[in-house]
Amino acid sequence: MSRTAPPAPARPVSPPVIHTTRRPWRRSTREALTAYAFAAPFVILFVALLVIPLGYAGYLSLYREQLIGGKVFAGLANYRQALDDPIFRDSVLRMARFLVIQVPVMLGAALFFALALDSGRLRFPRLIRLGIFIPYAIPSVIAALMWGYLYGPDFGPFAQLARDVGLGTPGFLTPDWILASLANIVTWEFVGYNMIILFAALQSIPPTLYEAAAMDGAGAWRIAWHIKIPAIRQALMLSVIFSVIGTFQLFNEPKLLAGIAPDAISASYTPNMYAYTLAFTNQDVNYASAVSFLLGVVIVVVSYAVQLASHRRARRS
């Protein structure tokens, strides 16, 4: 009797494979276009409000208006005149003296408040942080008007209080004290701003460093001096660079105080005020453009010198 083999089981039929052609270049192109779309508003504003005005100012600085002949090409004559201008030189040196005196005081106060807040030993730290930062939120024009009222020799509360106790009228707006008065206003305005930068840098330091130092017997002051301050050196340098730029661009505060202290603040007290007077009072926009460009060069040179000195000090340490 013959035996027949059982039928083989049917093999499952796999679905047909559909080959899809992926095009990664389309996705990358779409992402690039999206990135360009997000960056376009900034680029447009940057070109329209910075690049084009700078280019036009550079063009104006190479020309000179003459009574006979009108506008003529002057080359670098305006720059040579600015370098030999004693008024421009005195205004730059005045701001350099302001920088040497005011910036260390301001950054020292900002660093002190940042370290105090970072220590965690203050009560109501958020309220204290907000109170120190609020002056920065006040526009510089309002701050100058407010301090101008406080400094006033006739109507100011400081002068009235001094006369009530039998003292002489404080000379806050005299030529001998006006630079210190301006330094006080700028310090009051920007201590909170720099404190926030330094405090944010302190918050990024790993707490394990503090714990290890405390286990070695280091106190709070030693931890602050040997760990915290070296760790936020880059943030300190950023604050110094911003302060250098702001110092040489000082304009609002002396411009407004000049109305109540004309004997102490002249139209060329700061380089920015001198450029403003040249352009809008003397109607010499060509020379004002050259002065402005030279001021930019001074800011770049001083900022680079400060940064280079900091790097050398860091390498030695």
C-alpha positions in Angstrom: 0.0 0.0 0.0 1.6 3.2 -1.1 1.7 6.2 1.1 1.4 9.7 -0.3 3.3 12.5 1.3 1.2 15.2 3.0 0.9 18.4 1.1 3.5 21.0 2.0 2.1 23.9 4.0 1.5 27.0 2.0 4.2 29.7 2.4 2.9 33.0 3.5 2.8 35.5 0.8 4.7 38.6 1.9 3.3 42.0 0.9 5.1 43.6 -2.0 7.9 45.9 -1.0 7.4 49.5 -2.1 10.7 51.2 -2.5 10.5 54.9 -1.5 13.1 57.3 -2.6 13.9 59.7 0.2 15.3 63.0 -0.6 17.1 64.4 2.5 18.2 67.4 0.5 14.6 68.7 0.5 14.3 68.5 4.3 17.7 70.2 4.8 16.7 72.9 2.3 13.4 73.5 4.1 15.2 73.8 7.4 17.7 76.2 6.0 15.0 78.4 4.5 13.2 78.4 7.9 16.4 79.4 9.7 16.9 82.2 7.2 13.3 83.3 7.6 13.8 83.6 11.4 17.1 85.5 11.0 15.9 87.8 8.2 14.2 90.4 10.5 17.4 90.8 12.5 19.6 91.0 9.4 17.3 93.6 7.8 17.2 95.8 10.9 21.0 95.3 11.4 21.7 96.4 7.8 19.2 99.3 7.8 20.0 100.7 11.2 23.7 100.0 11.5 25.5 99.1 8.3 23.9 101.6 6.0 24.2 104.6 8.5 27.9 103.6 9.2 28.6 103.5 5.5 27.0 106.8 4.9 28.8 108.4 7.9 32.1 107.0 6.5 31.2 108.6 3.1 30.5 111.9 4.7 33.7 111.9 6.7 35.7 111.9 3.5 34.2 115.1 2.2 34.2 118.7 3.3 31.8 121.6 2.7 33.3 124.8 1.4 31.8 128.2 0.8 33.3 128.2 -2.7 32.9 124.9 -4.5 30.5 123.2 -2.2 31.2 119.7 -1.2 34.7 118.5 -2.2 36.6 115.4 -1.5 38.9 115.8 1.5 40.3 112.3 2.0 41.6 111.9 5.5 41.9 115.6 6.2 38.9 115.5 8.6 40.6 112.7 10.6 43.9 114.6 10.7 42.0 117.6 12.0 40.3 115.6 14.7 43.6 114.1 15.8 45.0 117.6 16.3 41.7 119.0 17.8 42.4 119.9 21.5 38.7 120.0 22.2 38.2 116.4 21.1 41.3 115.2 22.8 40.3 116.8 26.1 36.8 115.2 26.0 38.4 111.8 25.4 40.8 112.2 28.2 38.0 113.4 30.5 36.1 110.2 29.8 39.2 108.1 30.3 39.5 109.7 33.8 35.8 108.9 34.3 36.4 105.3 33.3 39.3 104.8 35.7 37.4 106.2 38.6 33.8 105.2 38.1 34.0 101.7 36.5 35.9 100.0 39.4 33.5 101.5 41.9 30.5 100.4 40.0 31.7 96.9 39.2 33.0 96.5 42.8 29.5 97.3 44.1 27.9 95.0 41.6 30.3 92.1 42.5 29.6 92.7 46.2 25.9 92.5 45.8 26.1 89.4 43.5 28.3 87.6 46.0 25.9 88.5 48.9 22.9 87.2 47.0 24.7 84.1 46.0 25.7 83.3 49.6 22.1 82.5 50.4 22.4 84.3 53.8 20.2 87.3 52.9 16.6 87.5 53.9 14.1 88.3 51.1 16.8 87.8 48.3 14.3 88.3 45.5 13.1 91.6 46.9 16.7 92.8 47.4 17.6 91.8 43.9 14.7 93.6 42.5 15.4 96.7 44.5 19.0 96.8 43.2 17.9 96.2 39.6 15.1 98.7 39.5 17.3 101.8 38.8 18.4 100.2 35.6 14.8 100.0 34.5 14.4 103.8 34.8 15.3 105.6 31.6 18.6 107.6 31.7 16.7 110.8 30.9 14.4 110.4 33.9 17.4 109.5 36.1 19.3 112.6 35.0 16.3 114.8 35.6 15.7 113.3 39.1 19.4 113.6 40.1 19.5 117.1 38.7 16.7 118.0 41.0 18.5 116.4 44.0 21.7 118.2 43.1 20.1 121.6 42.6 21.9 124.3 44.7 18.7 126.4 45.1 15.8 124.0 45.2 17.4 120.6 45.8 16.7 118.8 49.1 20.5 118.2 49.7 21.1 122.0 49.5 18.1 122.8 51.7 19.2 120.2 54.3 22.7 121.5 54.3 21.5 125.1 54.9 19.2 124.0 57.6 22.0 122.5 59.6 24.3 125.5 59.0 26.5 124.0 56.3 27.4 125.6 53.0 25.5 124.7 49.8 27.0 121.5 48.3 28.8 122.1 45.1 27.5 119.0 43.2 27.2 121.0 40.0 30.4 122.9 40.1 33.3 122.2 37.7 35.3 120.6 40.5 32.5 118.1 41.4 30.5 117.6 38.3 32.5 114.5 37.1 31.9 112.8 40.5 28.2 113.8 40.3 27.9 112.2 36.9 29.8 109.1 38.1 27.3 108.8 41.0 24.3 108.9 38.5 25.9 106.3 36.2 26.8 104.0 39.1 23.3 104.2 40.5 21.9 103.3 37.1 24.1 100.4 36.1 25.0 98.6 39.4 21.9 96.4 39.1 22.5 95.6 35.5 26.0 94.3 36.1 24.9 92.6 39.3 22.5 90.5 37.3 25.2 89.4 34.9 27.6 88.4 37.7 24.8 86.8 39.7 23.8 84.6 36.7 27.4 83.6 36.3 27.7 82.7 39.9 24.6 80.5 39.7 26.2 78.4 37.0 29.2 77.3 39.2 28.8 73.7 40.4 28.1 73.6 44.1 30.4 70.7 44.5 33.3 73.1 44.3 32.0 74.9 47.4 31.4 71.7 49.3 35.0 70.5 48.6 36.4 73.8 49.7 34.3 73.8 52.8 35.6 70.3 53.7 39.1 71.6 53.3 38.3 74.3 55.9 37.8 77.3 53.6 35.6 80.0 54.9 33.1 82.1 53.0 35.5 84.9 52.1 38.2 82.4 50.9 35.6 80.6 48.8 34.5 83.9 47.3 38.1 85.1 46.5 39.6 81.8 45.3 36.7 80.0 43.7 33.8 82.3 42.8 35.6 85.3 41.5 38.0 83.4 39.3 35.1 81.3 38.0 33.2 84.3 36.8 36.2 86.1 35.2 34.6 86.0 31.7 31.4 87.6 33.0 33.5 90.3 34.8 35.3 90.9 31.5 32.0 91.2 29.7 30.9 93.8 32.2 34.1 95.7 31.9 33.8 95.8 28.1 30.2 97.1 28.3 31.3 99.7 30.8 34.1 100.9 28.5 31.7 101.3 25.6 29.1 103.1 27.7 31.7 105.4 29.3 33.0 106.8 26.0 29.4 107.0 24.6 28.1 109.0 27.6 25.6 111.6 26.4 22.2 111.7 28.1 23.2 112.5 31.6 25.7 115.4 30.9 23.5 116.8 28.1 20.5 117.2 30.5 22.6 118.4 33.5 24.2 121.1 31.2 20.9 123.0 31.4 21.3 123.6 35.1 25.1 123.6 35.2 26.3 125.4 32.1 29.5 126.6 33.8 30.5 123.0 34.6 29.4 121.1 31.5 30.2 122.6 28.1 28.9 121.5 24.7 32.0 119.4 24.2 32.2 117.8 27.7 32.1 114.3 26.2 33.1 113.1 22.8 29.5 112.3 21.9 28.3 115.7 23.0 31.1 117.3 20.8 30.0 115.2 17.8 26.4 116.2 18.4 27.3 119.9 18.6 29.4 119.7 15.5 26.6 118.1 13.5 23.4 119.9 14.8 24.7 123.2 16.0 27.6 124.0 13.8 26.1 122.1 10.8 29.4 120.4 10.1 28.3 116.8 9.6 31.4 115.8 7.7 33.8 116.7 10.6 31.3 115.2 13.1 31.4 111.9 11.2 35.1 111.8 11.3 35.0 112.5 15.1 32.5 109.8 15.6 34.6 107.3 13.7 37.7 108.2 15.7 35.7 107.7 18.9 34.8 104.2 17.7 38.5 103.5 17.1 39.3 104.7 20.7 36.6 102.4 22.1 37.9 99.4 20.1 41.5 100.1 21.2 40.7 100.6 24.9 38.5 97.5 24.9 41.1 95.4 23.3 43.8 96.7 25.7 41.6 95.8 28.7 40.9 92.4 27.3 44.6 91.7 26.5 45.7 92.8 30.0 43.1 90.5 31.5 44.2 87.5 29.5 47.9 88.1 30.4 46.9 88.3 34.1 45.0 85.0 33.8 47.9 83.3 32.2 50.2 84.4 35.0 47.8 83.2 37.6 
